[in-house]
Amino acid sequence: MAFSSAFRRILNVSSSTMTSQIASARFSSTLTAPKLFISGLNRNTTDEKLREAFTPFGQLVEAKVIMDRATQRSKGFAFVTYASIDEAEKAREGMNAKFLDGWVIFVDPAKPKEYKPPPQPESQQSSEFGFKTNKTIGWCGN
């Protein structure tokens, strides 16, 4: 009995310190650019609603909900850009884990877009007779 209560106490202490370490790591990262990434958006949130929610924290340069090209619906995330890093930090602290249009949103620093090299076309191999081989399996006729 004493062992189980001691074990529970150790488990509770270690989990609470781990949770606080994770929370402090999330909030301790400093912004390097005035652009924020907002995730967890309601699919009905528009650019205007986003702008209205983030305007109280400073001068907005841009508030853009990312839309799916095919369906013209929100993908559930957005980017907000402020005039200064201080204003972006205030918005991050003020809006992180808050409700917007009935959903909890998360505000994090935006990461720069990673460069992806363009895909290289597959080279077709020529046989000894000069014919090009195609890797497609199946028959296609008229």
DAPE-V192134 format. One record per helix or strand. SS is the DSSP state (~ for helix, > for strand). FROM is the first residue (numbers start at 1). TO is the last residue. If there is no record, write none. Layout:
ss=SS from=FROM to=TO
ss=SS from=FROM to=TO
This chain:
ss=~ from=2 to=28
ss=> from=35 to=39
ss=~ from=47 to=57
ss=> from=60 to=67
ss=> from=74 to=82
ss=~ from=85 to=95
ss=> from=98 to=100
ss=> from=103 to=109
ss=> from=126 to=126
ss=> from=132 to=132
